């Protein structure tokens, strides 16, 4: 008798969480698009493209705007998204764990690596933008 009650209750719980899961899947897709656009712009050494993916009120916006031209002059990196895992959200922010591969040109002194970070996203108007990121670790070696 008890088993017959558990299965309907579990089915109701799963049915109730399906819309939430679909909304999370949609949000995860939107955030991934932002992360990919940011990485593509960085790979293309496009300062305005990188800044377009960042929230203009981000505490990192001005610092990034100033640092990018020098970074692009100093390095010619091949940058790509290695992994993206949506972690969750609240009413203001969304979080994802992102691994980004950085490979320097053949013969350069740059140490190829995969950087593991947590990215925080915040809406600006109707669009999700990068707010900040925190590096969790760096694995040395090529991302190729």
WOJOBEL-V901045 format. One record per pair of residues at least 6 apart in sequence whose C-alpha atoms are under 8 Angstrom apart, sorted by the first residue. I is the first residue (numbers start at 0). GAP is how many residues later the second one is. D is the distance in whole Angstrom. If there is no record, write none. Layout:
i->I gap->GAP d->D
i->I gap->GAP d->D
This chain:
i->23 gap->64 d->8
i->27 gap->57 d->8
i->27 gap->58 d->5
i->29 gap->98 d->7
i->30 gap->55 d->8
i->30 gap->65 d->8
i->30 gap->90 d->8
i->30 gap->97 d->7
i->30 gap->98 d->8
i->31 gap->52 d->7
i->33 gap->19 d->6
i->33 gap->94 d->7
i->33 gap->95 d->7
i->33 gap->96 d->7
i->34 gap->18 d->8
i->34 gap->95 d->8
i->35 gap->45 d->7
i->36 gap->12 d->8
i->36 gap->13 d->8
i->36 gap->16 d->7
i->37 gap->11 d->7
i->37 gap->12 d->5
i->37 gap->15 d->6
i->38 gap->11 d->8
i->38 gap->40 d->7
i->38 gap->41 d->6
i->38 gap->42 d->7
i->38 gap->61 d->8
i->39 gap->39 d->7
i->39 gap->40 d->7
i->40 gap->6 d->7
i->40 gap->8 d->5
i->40 gap->9 d->5
i->41 gap->7 d->8
i->41 gap->8 d->6
i->41 gap->37 d->7
i->42 gap->34 d->7
i->42 gap->35 d->6
i->42 gap->36 d->5
i->42 gap->37 d->7
i->44 gap->27 d->6
i->46 gap->18 d->7
i->46 gap->21 d->6
i->46 gap->22 d->7
i->50 gap->10 d->7
i->50 gap->13 d->8
i->50 gap->14 d->7
i->52 gap->76 d->5
i->52 gap->77 d->6
i->53 gap->7 d->7
i->53 gap->75 d->5
i->53 gap->76 d->5
i->53 gap->77 d->6
i->54 gap->6 d->7
i->54 gap->67 d->7
i->54 gap->68 d->8
i->54 gap->69 d->6
i->54 gap->74 d->5
i->54 gap->75 d->6
i->54 gap->76 d->6
i->55 gap->68 d->8
i->56 gap->74 d->8
i->57 gap->72 d->8
i->57 gap->73 d->5
i->57 gap->74 d->7
i->58 gap->72 d->8
i->58 gap->73 d->7
i->59 gap->71 d->7
i->59 gap->72 d->6
i->74 gap->29 d->7
i->75 gap->28 d->6
i->75 gap->29 d->7
i->76 gap->25 d->6
i->76 gap->26 d->6
i->76 gap->27 d->5
i->76 gap->28 d->6
i->77 gap->23 d->8
i->77 gap->24 d->6
i->77 gap->25 d->5
i->77 gap->26 d->6
i->77 gap->27 d->8
i->78 gap->21 d->7
i->78 gap->22 d->6
i->78 gap->23 d->5
i->78 gap->24 d->6
i->79 gap->20 d->6
i->79 gap->21 d->5
i->79 gap->22 d->7
i->80 gap->17 d->8
i->80 gap->18 d->6
i->80 gap->19 d->5
i->80 gap->20 d->6
i->81 gap->16 d->8
i->81 gap->17 d->5
i->81 gap->18 d->5
i->81 gap->19 d->6
i->81 gap->32 d->8
i->81 gap->61 d->7
i->82 gap->14 d->8
i->82 gap->15 d->6
i->82 gap->16 d->5
i->82 gap->17 d->7
i->83 gap->12 d->7
i->83 gap->13 d->6
i->83 gap->14 d->5
i->83 gap->15 d->7
i->84 gap->11 d->5
i->84 gap->12 d->5
i->84 gap->13 d->6
i->85 gap->9 d->6
i->85 gap->10 d->4
i->85 gap->11 d->6
i->86 gap->7 d->8
i->86 gap->8 d->5
i->86 gap->9 d->5
i->86 gap->10 d->7
i->87 gap->6 d->6
i->87 gap->7 d->6
i->87 gap->8 d->7
i->88 gap->6 d->6
i->91 gap->30 d->6
i->91 gap->31 d->7
i->92 gap->27 d->7
i->92 gap->28 d->6
i->92 gap->29 d->5
i->92 gap->30 d->8
i->93 gap->26 d->6
i->93 gap->27 d->5
i->93 gap->28 d->7
i->94 gap->23 d->7
i->94 gap->24 d->6
i->94 gap->25 d->5
i->94 gap->26 d->6
i->95 gap->22 d->6
i->95 gap->23 d->5
i->95 gap->24 d->7
i->96 gap->19 d->7
i->96 gap->20 d->6
i->96 gap->21 d->4
i->96 gap->22 d->6
i->97 gap->18 d->6
i->97 gap->19 d->5
i->97 gap->20 d->6
i->97 gap->21 d->7
i->98 gap->15 d->6
i->98 gap->16 d->5
i->98 gap->17 d->4
i->98 gap->18 d->6
i->99 gap->14 d->5
i->99 gap->15 d->5
i->99 gap->16 d->7
i->100 gap->11 d->8
i->100 gap->12 d->6
i->100 gap->13 d->4
i->100 gap->14 d->6
i->100 gap->41 d->7
i->100 gap->42 d->5
i->100 gap->43 d->8
i->101 gap->10 d->6
i->101 gap->11 d->5
i->101 gap->12 d->6
i->101 gap->13 d->8
i->101 gap->40 d->7
i->101 gap->41 d->7
i->102 gap->7 d->8
i->102 gap->8 d->7
i->102 gap->9 d->5
i->102 gap->10 d->7
i->102 gap->39 d->6
i->102 gap->40 d->7
i->102 gap->41 d->8
i->103 gap->6 d->5
i->103 gap->7 d->7
i->103 gap->8 d->6
i->110 gap->29 d->7
i->110 gap->30 d->7
i->111 gap->28 d->6
i->111 gap->29 d->5
i->111 gap->30 d->5
i->111 gap->31 d->7
i->112 gap->25 d->6
i->112 gap->26 d->5
i->112 gap->27 d->4
i->112 gap->28 d->5
i->112 gap->29 d->6
i->112 gap->30 d->6
i->113 gap->24 d->6
i->113 gap->25 d->5
i->113 gap->26 d->6
i->113 gap->27 d->7
i->113 gap->28 d->7
i->113 gap->29 d->6
i->114 gap->20 d->7
i->114 gap->21 d->8
i->114 gap->22 d->6
i->114 gap->23 d->5
i->114 gap->24 d->6
i->115 gap->19 d->6
i->115 gap->20 d->5
i->115 gap->21 d->5
i->115 gap->22 d->6
i->115 gap->23 d->8
i->116 gap->16 d->6
i->116 gap->17 d->5
i->116 gap->18 d->4
i->116 gap->19 d->5
i->116 gap->20 d->7
i->117 gap->15 d->5
i->117 gap->16 d->5
i->117 gap->17 d->7
i->117 gap->18 d->7
i->118 gap->11 d->7
i->118 gap->12 d->8
i->118 gap->13 d->6
i->118 gap->14 d->4
i->118 gap->15 d->7
i->119 gap->10 d->6
i->119 gap->11 d->5
i->119 gap->12 d->5
i->119 gap->13 d->6
i->120 gap->7 d->6
i->120 gap->8 d->5
i->120 gap->9 d->5
i->120 gap->10 d->5
i->120 gap->11 d->7
i->121 gap->6 d->6
i->121 gap->7 d->6
i->121 gap->8 d->6
i->121 gap->9 d->6
i->122 gap->6 d->6
